[in-house]
Amino acid sequence: MTHEDAAATLDPALEAELQARFDRMIAAEERIEPRDWMPEGYRRTLVRQIAQHAHSEIIGMQPEGNWITRAPSLRRKAILLAKVQDEAGHGLYLYAAAETLGVDREDLLDLLHTGRQKYSSIFNYPTLTWADMGAIGWLVDGAAIMNQVPLCRCSYGPYGRAMVRICKEESFHQRQGFEILHTLSHGTPEQKAMAQDAVDRFWWPSLMMFGPPDADSPHSAQSMAWGIKRFGNDELRQRFVDMIAPQAQVLGLTLPDPDLRWDEESGHWRFGAIDWSELDRVIRGDGPCNAQRMERRRTAHEEGAWVRESAMAYAAKHAAPSAEAQPAEVAA
Amino acid sequence: MTAPTSPTTTTAGSLDVAGVSRSAAPARPTAAEAPLVSYLLGLGDDALVLAQRLGAWVTRAPQIEEDIALGNIALDLLGQARTLLTYAGEVEGTGRDEDALAFLRDERDFRNVWLVEIPNGDFAVTMARQLLFSAYQCELYAGLLASADATLAGLAAKAVKEVRYHRDHATQWVLRLGDGTPEAHVRMQAALERTWPYVDELFDHDDAAAALPGVAVDPASLRPAWSAYVEDVVGRATLAVPQPTWRSRGGRVGLHSEHLGHLLPEMQHLHRAHPGATW
């Protein structure tokens, strides 16, 4: 029986009691676990968010995967391979976390492949030079960490626990991105120019990763109330700028914002206006790589269908008869 | 099989590479290269070229678990290549490091066998290639555990564990594709036909190995155990051992398939575009 079936048949008095218990747990900062009753909206919000997060990890392998065969040293090739592997692993943890909410990975992938679920728009930008590996690590993973560290305290247990491990790896990814850019910015003039160009291209899209301003973010308030989200988009974006601006100075690179300045009074870096029409455009599908990213993902899935089917056929052929006879719940 | 001409006696003109005369194809290595350097480059280039091939699968695999697995195998092989190339550079003693050897040598200076150059093809071709190669590496590294060269023996101790996983992974897939659906069976058999002509070369006489008794492993000695393992897998997968009508030869002396000339520029171009730069 799915959660929806359960909700549909619940006695209203019982439902009110369960809702009150859920509200008390949220208020007490207790973790909601898969077997706990939860409001349908909470479940739906989590499925959407975790799936989108998983899809982002999977699609996010592509811009970096683009440079595995071309990394400029064997050490960099090894690091990049390991990093892209981490991202695939993150995707798998997250799909597994979503599955605790009663959905299947196959169905979520289908929603991705048919465009009914989104992934982070940042991955619709191309990786044109090696320095983009640095900019993605430093800025894109840096922004992801800002968003994700608070998710370690997410009210939904499986998601929060998945995020603990993911954040440790992301933090390493960010440092390796910084190190790539540091090496380039202290290298030849051509390498430094390559690093600056990458930062110029990835800066504004990275700021957009935090989502629209709070006032235009329809789901934020409810997610905060449910303990899924802990901070608003604008606050996280500001923290990101405050972290990155001094690091850019260490790198000897500039951020492409003439309005960026340190504000003594507030203790924050002030930055210029974001062109939100660009985010809207890229989310709608009109980014440089939307079509390419989706095509790669669909092609991999479709061209791999015969492999997955054969693995299933083999498993069925070789399954021990006693295992087949067992009810799924017992086997699990 | 005809004994190959020793590369150290080769100048120009005719050359017998594992039984084939190629009058216009002087092989490398040059007279100056120590057998140990040649041997290390052979093993290192095998690992490097296959790592490059497998790395290209990432984001294209049939399922996400396989993106991880193929990336992991690539990473293991890349690690082996780095150890071998670094050591080759040290033994050579002219200051070439792993990157100089990986990125600044040309096609004719690479010593890998042809098997690792085969393009990825479909998943069945990649798994056939991996089974044949990992089974070879398992026997190779098991043999090198007893090498008198401490660096090689140390590498073998680490690598033998890695390549047993690679072989098991490929074995599991060959079984699933061979003994799964009819379509996969046909593809898997075709993949064996595609890759089997490259098997003999793995066990060809290698002058460098022959010149290093106690240090290197005689490739021919690895074949019985290799055949026993691989043919058992092929049989259990309900597939047939192919009877190829041709065979590759010459990778160890720098004579390659045309595929390597496409793989290397992609791998090397960025490094070469910035001479002397640090990355």
Interface residues (C-beta under 8 A of the other chain):
Chain A: I58 M61 Q62 G65 I68 T69 R70 A71 P72 S73 L74 R75 R76 K77 A78 L81 A82 V84 Q85 A88 G89 G91 L92 W130 T183 L184 G187 T188 E190 Q191 R296 R297 T299 A300 H301 E303 G304 A305 W306 V307 R308 E309 S310 A311 M312 A313 Y314 A315 K317 H318
Chain B: L48 A51 Q52 G55 A56 V58 T59 R60 A61 P62 Q63 I64 E65 E66 D67 I68 G71 N72 A74 L75 L78 G79 A81 R82 L85 E98 D99 A102 F103 D122 F123 L175 R176 L177 D179 G180 T181 E183 A184 H185 R187 E266 M267 H269 L270 H271 H274 G276 A277 T278 W279
